[in-house]
Amino acid sequence: MEVAVEIVGGKPVLVFSRRLDDEAAGRFNRELGLWVERLLTKGITDLAIEFSGVSYVTSAILRSLLSMAKRVRARGGTLCILNPSPEIQETFGIIGFREIFESYGGKCISSLPPVPLAERAPTDTAQLDIIVGNRVFACADGDTLGTEGSLGPELFSDLPGVAARPVRFQNAGGHWVALVPPDPGSIVRIDSQVVAPGQEAILKGDHVLQIGEVRVRIHVTLPEGTSREGEPINVQVQSVFSQTAEWIDKTLKE
């Protein structure tokens, strides 16, 4: 089981993925319980969890969902399951779970608004867009993400594991760099790899950035004539010919 937080429609959503089996049931209950209590305490009553990446659920998970839907309804709210995967929709259909869940005050929504695409015409330098839910932020050199960052700080307010400014973005011309300060206050991951405090990660193409438990998407539009790896194609070609010429010259001398 994997769990993270994403922003959908300007609201935080708890996103589960992979198998929710008996082994994961204990952690699932803890994560969901903490999430529900955190939002209800803040006065947020429309709560959502996403199952688009879930491939299997056990009966223990289904019982937990019913119990939590009932608990949320008792406090004037609604627990919603967003976009269940085809496998989960089949399971729900076989046992009639959707109807049972709704009788406990919950809702199931099988379609979500499409994720916006960050499409820009290439320029002389790389361009970086941060995609947070249905919003796209054009990043400028030195911009930061976090509860006090320069890009959409209100979206990260009170979300789990997000510090003030745990990551800064720097334009390196042909690509971008994500810099993590020496004392970030958050665990920062890019494409599931932890970026240690004081270190940086090169950004080229599409990436998933996770700060604490919150996930956002990154898209880099590379300069015109640049490959996906960020090196100009003409330089790559020249390099290949150069290496070949050096090898031929060395072989003839031997």
Contacts in CASP RR format, 6 or more apart in sequence:
PFRMAT RR
TARGET T0000
AUTHOR 0000-0000-0000
METHOD contacts of the structure
MODEL  1
MEVAVEIVGGKPVLVFSRRLDDEAAGRFNRELGLWVERLLTKGITDLAIE
FSGVSYVTSAILRSLLSMAKRVRARGGTLCILNPSPEIQETFGIIGFREI
FESYGGKCISSLPPVPLAERAPTDTAQLDIIVGNRVFACADGDTLGTEGS
LGPELFSDLPGVAARPVRFQNAGGHWVALVPPDPGSIVRIDSQVVAPGQE
AILKGDHVLQIGEVRVRIHVTLPEGTSREGEPINVQVQSVFSQTAEWIDK
TLKE
1 16 0 8 1.000
1 17 0 8 1.000
1 18 0 8 1.000
1 19 0 8 1.000
1 20 0 8 1.000
1 21 0 8 1.000
1 24 0 8 1.000
1 27 0 8 1.000
1 28 0 8 1.000
2 16 0 8 1.000
2 17 0 8 1.000
2 18 0 8 1.000
3 14 0 8 1.000
3 15 0 8 1.000
3 16 0 8 1.000
3 17 0 8 1.000
3 27 0 8 1.000
3 28 0 8 1.000
3 31 0 8 1.000
3 213 0 8 1.000
4 15 0 8 1.000
4 210 0 8 1.000
4 213 0 8 1.000
4 214 0 8 1.000
4 215 0 8 1.000
5 12 0 8 1.000
5 13 0 8 1.000
5 14 0 8 1.000
5 15 0 8 1.000
5 159 0 8 1.000
5 160 0 8 1.000
5 213 0 8 1.000
5 214 0 8 1.000
5 215 0 8 1.000
6 12 0 8 1.000
6 13 0 8 1.000
6 15 0 8 1.000
6 50 0 8 1.000
6 133 0 8 1.000
6 214 0 8 1.000
6 215 0 8 1.000
6 216 0 8 1.000
7 13 0 8 1.000
7 132 0 8 1.000
7 133 0 8 1.000
7 135 0 8 1.000
7 155 0 8 1.000
7 214 0 8 1.000
7 216 0 8 1.000
8 48 0 8 1.000
8 50 0 8 1.000
8 82 0 8 1.000
8 112 0 8 1.000
8 113 0 8 1.000
8 133 0 8 1.000
8 134 0 8 1.000
9 113 0 8 1.000
9 133 0 8 1.000
9 134 0 8 1.000
10 133 0 8 1.000
10 134 0 8 1.000
10 135 0 8 1.000
10 155 0 8 1.000
11 44 0 8 1.000
11 46 0 8 1.000
11 48 0 8 1.000
12 39 0 8 1.000
12 159 0 8 1.000
12 214 0 8 1.000
13 48 0 8 1.000
13 49 0 8 1.000
13 50 0 8 1.000
13 82 0 8 1.000
14 31 0 8 1.000
14 32 0 8 1.000
14 35 0 8 1.000
14 48 0 8 1.000
14 49 0 8 1.000
14 50 0 8 1.000
15 49 0 8 1.000
15 50 0 8 1.000
15 52 0 8 1.000
15 53 0 8 1.000
15 215 0 8 1.000
16 28 0 8 1.000
16 49 0 8 1.000
16 50 0 8 1.000
16 51 0 8 1.000
16 53 0 8 1.000
16 54 0 8 1.000
17 52 0 8 1.000
17 53 0 8 1.000
17 54 0 8 1.000
18 53 0 8 1.000
18 54 0 8 1.000
18 55 0 8 1.000
19 54 0 8 1.000
19 55 0 8 1.000
19 56 0 8 1.000
20 28 0 8 1.000
20 54 0 8 1.000
20 56 0 8 1.000
20 57 0 8 1.000
20 58 0 8 1.000
20 61 0 8 1.000
21 56 0 8 1.000
21 58 0 8 1.000
22 58 0 8 1.000
22 60 0 8 1.000
24 61 0 8 1.000
25 58 0 8 1.000
25 60 0 8 1.000
25 61 0 8 1.000
25 64 0 8 1.000
28 61 0 8 1.000
28 64 0 8 1.000
29 64 0 8 1.000
32 49 0 8 1.000
32 64 0 8 1.000
32 68 0 8 1.000
33 68 0 8 1.000
35 47 0 8 1.000
35 49 0 8 1.000
36 47 0 8 1.000
36 68 0 8 1.000
36 71 0 8 1.000
36 72 0 8 1.000
36 79 0 8 1.000
38 158 0 8 1.000
38 160 0 8 1.000
39 45 0 8 1.000
39 47 0 8 1.000
40 47 0 8 1.000
40 72 0 8 1.000
40 75 0 8 1.000
40 77 0 8 1.000
42 158 0 8 1.000
45 72 0 8 1.000
45 75 0 8 1.000
45 76 0 8 1.000
45 77 0 8 1.000
45 78 0 8 1.000
46 77 0 8 1.000
46 78 0 8 1.000
46 80 0 8 1.000
47 72 0 8 1.000
47 77 0 8 1.000
47 78 0 8 1.000
47 79 0 8 1.000
47 80 0 8 1.000
48 79 0 8 1.000
48 80 0 8 1.000
48 81 0 8 1.000
48 82 0 8 1.000
49 79 0 8 1.000
49 80 0 8 1.000
49 81 0 8 1.000
49 82 0 8 1.000
50 81 0 8 1.000
50 82 0 8 1.000
50 83 0 8 1.000
50 112 0 8 1.000
51 81 0 8 1.000
51 82 0 8 1.000
51 83 0 8 1.000
51 84 0 8 1.000
51 85 0 8 1.000
51 88 0 8 1.000
52 82 0 8 1.000
52 83 0 8 1.000
52 84 0 8 1.000
52 85 0 8 1.000
52 112 0 8 1.000
53 85 0 8 1.000
54 84 0 8 1.000
54 85 0 8 1.000
54 87 0 8 1.000
54 88 0 8 1.000
55 85 0 8 1.000
55 87 0 8 1.000
55 88 0 8 1.000
56 87 0 8 1.000
57 88 0 8 1.000
57 91 0 8 1.000
62 95 0 8 1.000
62 97 0 8 1.000
65 79 0 8 1.000
65 81 0 8 1.000
65 101 0 8 1.000
66 100 0 8 1.000
66 101 0 8 1.000
66 104 0 8 1.000
68 79 0 8 1.000
69 79 0 8 1.000
69 101 0 8 1.000
69 104 0 8 1.000
69 105 0 8 1.000
69 106 0 8 1.000
70 104 0 8 1.000
70 105 0 8 1.000
72 78 0 8 1.000
72 79 0 8 1.000
72 105 0 8 1.000
72 106 0 8 1.000
73 79 0 8 1.000
73 104 0 8 1.000
73 105 0 8 1.000
73 106 0 8 1.000
78 105 0 8 1.000
78 106 0 8 1.000
78 107 0 8 1.000
79 105 0 8 1.000
79 106 0 8 1.000
79 107 0 8 1.000
80 106 0 8 1.000
80 107 0 8 1.000
80 108 0 8 1.000
80 109 0 8 1.000
81 101 0 8 1.000
81 106 0 8 1.000
81 107 0 8 1.000
81 108 0 8 1.000
81 109 0 8 1.000
82 109 0 8 1.000
82 112 0 8 1.000
83 109 0 8 1.000
83 110 0 8 1.000
83 111 0 8 1.000
83 112 0 8 1.000
84 92 0 8 1.000
84 108 0 8 1.000
84 110 0 8 1.000
89 110 0 8 1.000
91 97 0 8 1.000
92 98 0 8 1.000
92 108 0 8 1.000
98 108 0 8 1.000
101 107 0 8 1.000
101 108 0 8 1.000
102 108 0 8 1.000
113 134 0 8 1.000
115 131 0 8 1.000
115 133 0 8 1.000
115 134 0 8 1.000
115 217 0 8 1.000
116 131 0 8 1.000
116 133 0 8 1.000
116 134 0 8 1.000
116 135 0 8 1.000
116 136 0 8 1.000
117 219 0 8 1.000
118 129 0 8 1.000
118 131 0 8 1.000
118 136 0 8 1.000
118 219 0 8 1.000
118 221 0 8 1.000
119 221 0 8 1.000
120 127 0 8 1.000
120 129 0 8 1.000
120 221 0 8 1.000
121 221 0 8 1.000
122 221 0 8 1.000
122 222 0 8 1.000
122 223 0 8 1.000
122 224 0 8 1.000
122 225 0 8 1.000
122 226 0 8 1.000
123 221 0 8 1.000
123 223 0 8 1.000
123 224 0 8 1.000
124 223 0 8 1.000
124 224 0 8 1.000
125 171 0 8 1.000
125 173 0 8 1.000
125 174 0 8 1.000
125 223 0 8 1.000
126 171 0 8 1.000
126 172 0 8 1.000
126 173 0 8 1.000
126 174 0 8 1.000
126 175 0 8 1.000
126 176 0 8 1.000
126 204 0 8 1.000
126 220 0 8 1.000
126 221 0 8 1.000
126 222 0 8 1.000
126 223 0 8 1.000
126 226 0 8 1.000
127 138 0 8 1.000
127 139 0 8 1.000
127 220 0 8 1.000
127 221 0 8 1.000
128 138 0 8 1.000
128 139 0 8 1.000
128 169 0 8 1.000
128 171 0 8 1.000
128 176 0 8 1.000
128 203 0 8 1.000
128 218 0 8 1.000
128 219 0 8 1.000
128 220 0 8 1.000
128 221 0 8 1.000
129 136 0 8 1.000
129 137 0 8 1.000
129 138 0 8 1.000
129 139 0 8 1.000
129 218 0 8 1.000
129 219 0 8 1.000
129 220 0 8 1.000
129 221 0 8 1.000
130 136 0 8 1.000
130 137 0 8 1.000
130 139 0 8 1.000
130 145 0 8 1.000
130 151 0 8 1.000
130 209 0 8 1.000
130 216 0 8 1.000
130 217 0 8 1.000
130 218 0 8 1.000
131 137 0 8 1.000
131 216 0 8 1.000
131 217 0 8 1.000
131 218 0 8 1.000
131 219 0 8 1.000
132 151 0 8 1.000
132 152 0 8 1.000
132 155 0 8 1.000
132 216 0 8 1.000
132 217 0 8 1.000
133 216 0 8 1.000
135 152 0 8 1.000
135 155 0 8 1.000
137 143 0 8 1.000
137 151 0 8 1.000
137 152 0 8 1.000
139 151 0 8 1.000
139 169 0 8 1.000
139 176 0 8 1.000
140 171 0 8 1.000
141 169 0 8 1.000
141 170 0 8 1.000
141 171 0 8 1.000
142 150 0 8 1.000
142 168 0 8 1.000
142 169 0 8 1.000
142 170 0 8 1.000
142 171 0 8 1.000
143 149 0 8 1.000
143 150 0 8 1.000
143 151 0 8 1.000
143 168 0 8 1.000
143 169 0 8 1.000
144 150 0 8 1.000
144 151 0 8 1.000
144 165 0 8 1.000
144 167 0 8 1.000
144 168 0 8 1.000
144 169 0 8 1.000
145 151 0 8 1.000
145 152 0 8 1.000
145 156 0 8 1.000
145 165 0 8 1.000
145 166 0 8 1.000
145 167 0 8 1.000
145 169 0 8 1.000
145 209 0 8 1.000
145 211 0 8 1.000
145 216 0 8 1.000
146 153 0 8 1.000
146 156 0 8 1.000
146 162 0 8 1.000
146 163 0 8 1.000
146 164 0 8 1.000
146 165 0 8 1.000
146 166 0 8 1.000
146 167 0 8 1.000
146 186 0 8 1.000
146 211 0 8 1.000
147 153 0 8 1.000
147 156 0 8 1.000
147 157 0 8 1.000
147 158 0 8 1.000
147 159 0 8 1.000
147 162 0 8 1.000
147 163 0 8 1.000
147 164 0 8 1.000
148 164 0 8 1.000
148 165 0 8 1.000
149 156 0 8 1.000
149 164 0 8 1.000
149 165 0 8 1.000
156 162 0 8 1.000
156 211 0 8 1.000
156 214 0 8 1.000
159 213 0 8 1.000
159 214 0 8 1.000
160 212 0 8 1.000
160 213 0 8 1.000
160 214 0 8 1.000
161 186 0 8 1.000
161 187 0 8 1.000
161 211 0 8 1.000
161 212 0 8 1.000
161 213 0 8 1.000
161 214 0 8 1.000
162 186 0 8 1.000
162 211 0 8 1.000
162 212 0 8 1.000
162 214 0 8 1.000
163 184 0 8 1.000
163 185 0 8 1.000
163 186 0 8 1.000
163 211 0 8 1.000
164 185 0 8 1.000
165 181 0 8 1.000
166 180 0 8 1.000
166 181 0 8 1.000
166 184 0 8 1.000
166 185 0 8 1.000
166 186 0 8 1.000
166 188 0 8 1.000
166 211 0 8 1.000
167 178 0 8 1.000
167 179 0 8 1.000
167 180 0 8 1.000
167 184 0 8 1.000
167 188 0 8 1.000
167 195 0 8 1.000
167 209 0 8 1.000
167 211 0 8 1.000
168 178 0 8 1.000
168 179 0 8 1.000
168 181 0 8 1.000
169 176 0 8 1.000
169 177 0 8 1.000
169 178 0 8 1.000
169 179 0 8 1.000
169 203 0 8 1.000
170 176 0 8 1.000
170 177 0 8 1.000
170 179 0 8 1.000
170 200 0 8 1.000
172 202 0 8 1.000
173 223 0 8 1.000
174 222 0 8 1.000
174 223 0 8 1.000
174 226 0 8 1.000
174 230 0 8 1.000
175 202 0 8 1.000
175 203 0 8 1.000
175 204 0 8 1.000
175 220 0 8 1.000
175 222 0 8 1.000
175 230 0 8 1.000
176 202 0 8 1.000
176 203 0 8 1.000
176 204 0 8 1.000
176 220 0 8 1.000
177 200 0 8 1.000
177 201 0 8 1.000
177 202 0 8 1.000
177 203 0 8 1.000
178 188 0 8 1.000
178 190 0 8 1.000
178 195 0 8 1.000
178 200 0 8 1.000
178 201 0 8 1.000
178 203 0 8 1.000
178 209 0 8 1.000
178 218 0 8 1.000
179 198 0 8 1.000
179 200 0 8 1.000
180 188 0 8 1.000
180 195 0 8 1.000
180 196 0 8 1.000
180 197 0 8 1.000
180 198 0 8 1.000
180 199 0 8 1.000
180 200 0 8 1.000
181 197 0 8 1.000
181 198 0 8 1.000
182 197 0 8 1.000
182 198 0 8 1.000
183 197 0 8 1.000
184 197 0 8 1.000
184 198 0 8 1.000
186 211 0 8 1.000
186 212 0 8 1.000
187 194 0 8 1.000
187 211 0 8 1.000
187 212 0 8 1.000
188 194 0 8 1.000
188 195 0 8 1.000
188 209 0 8 1.000
188 210 0 8 1.000
188 211 0 8 1.000
188 212 0 8 1.000
189 195 0 8 1.000
189 209 0 8 1.000
189 210 0 8 1.000
189 212 0 8 1.000
190 201 0 8 1.000
190 203 0 8 1.000
190 207 0 8 1.000
190 208 0 8 1.000
190 209 0 8 1.000
190 210 0 8 1.000
190 218 0 8 1.000
191 207 0 8 1.000
191 208 0 8 1.000
192 208 0 8 1.000
192 210 0 8 1.000
193 201 0 8 1.000
195 201 0 8 1.000
203 218 0 8 1.000
203 220 0 8 1.000
204 220 0 8 1.000
204 222 0 8 1.000
204 228 0 8 1.000
204 229 0 8 1.000
204 230 0 8 1.000
205 218 0 8 1.000
205 219 0 8 1.000
205 220 0 8 1.000
205 222 0 8 1.000
205 228 0 8 1.000
206 217 0 8 1.000
206 218 0 8 1.000
206 219 0 8 1.000
206 220 0 8 1.000
207 217 0 8 1.000
207 218 0 8 1.000
207 220 0 8 1.000
208 215 0 8 1.000
208 216 0 8 1.000
208 217 0 8 1.000
208 218 0 8 1.000
209 215 0 8 1.000
209 216 0 8 1.000
209 217 0 8 1.000
209 218 0 8 1.000
210 216 0 8 1.000
222 228 0 8 1.000
222 230 0 8 1.000
223 232 0 8 1.000
225 232 0 8 1.000
225 233 0 8 1.000
225 234 0 8 1.000
226 232 0 8 1.000
226 233 0 8 1.000
227 233 0 8 1.000
227 236 0 8 1.000
END
